[in-house]
Amino acid sequence: MKSIFHFTIIVLAGALLGTFLGKVMGIWFPAGPVHSLFATEINAGLHPSTVDLGLMDLTFGCLFKFNFTSLMGIIIAALTYKILIK
């Protein structure tokens, strides 16, 4: 259980770090191939779907947005964790 928790925290922290860096790089490079590399996202998951039951509305969905820097952030976070823990 402890390793699953650590893995989840590493992936989330790395993805957030990478997304932040991607947004910053998109601002620094407003147009061109570098901007395309950092700004292109791959959407994977289930888009939100709503079920109206009259009494209540239920919304289900989970969408992951990956880009180059979010994947790099996950890798950097995993390597940092491995170096610091071992």
Rosetta blueprint (number, residue, H / E / L):
1 M L
2 K H
3 S H
4 I H
5 F H
6 H H
7 F H
8 T H
9 I H
10 I H
11 V H
12 L H
13 A H
14 G H
15 A H
16 L H
17 L H
18 G H
19 T H
20 F H
21 L H
22 G H
23 K H
24 V H
25 M H
26 G H
27 I H
28 W H
29 F L
30 P L
31 A L
32 G L
33 P H
34 V H
35 H H
36 S H
37 L H
38 F H
39 A H
40 T L
41 E E
42 I E
43 N E
44 A E
45 G E
46 L E
47 H E
48 P E
49 S E
50 T E
51 V E
52 D E
53 L L
54 G L
55 L L
56 M L
57 D E
58 L E
59 T E
60 F E
61 G E
62 C E
63 L E
64 F E
65 K E
66 F E
67 N E
68 F H
69 T H
70 S H
71 L H
72 M H
73 G H
74 I H
75 I H
76 I H
77 A H
78 A H
79 L H
80 T H
81 Y H
82 K H
83 I H
84 L H
85 I H
86 K L
